[in-house]
């Protein structure tokens, strides 16, 4: 299932991803730091929702209280919950 998440509190404004069961692939960020936008998707491709949450949830970028990685943790959980409805 394809899923789009609108980020909050980060330079990136949106995350697109695919979820199959609890496995995440094809993560794409829109807006933000070029290095993070390339590195994060490469590092999480093929990981489960739980693994991504454990690795990324709570990471902060400066004073923002969140980060692109933290927003990805929110996105994968939201995608998983939405996929269970189908």
C-alpha positions, 0 to 999 in steps of 0.5 A: 500500500502506498502511504503519504504522511504530512510532516509536522515541525520539520524542514521536510513537508511530506513523506511517501512510502510503501508498506506491505504487512509491516515492512517499509520500502520506497521511502521518499522525503520532500523538502529538507536536508539533502543528505538526510533525505538520501540517507534515511530512506537507504537505511530503513528500506526493508525494515519493519515498522517496529524496528524503524520506530525503535531506531528513529522515534524521539530523535530531535533536530536542534530545538524543534522537538522532532526530526525527519527521522522522528517524523518517519517513525510517526509516518510508519506507525500511521501507515501500519494502522491505516493498512490494518483497516483495509 
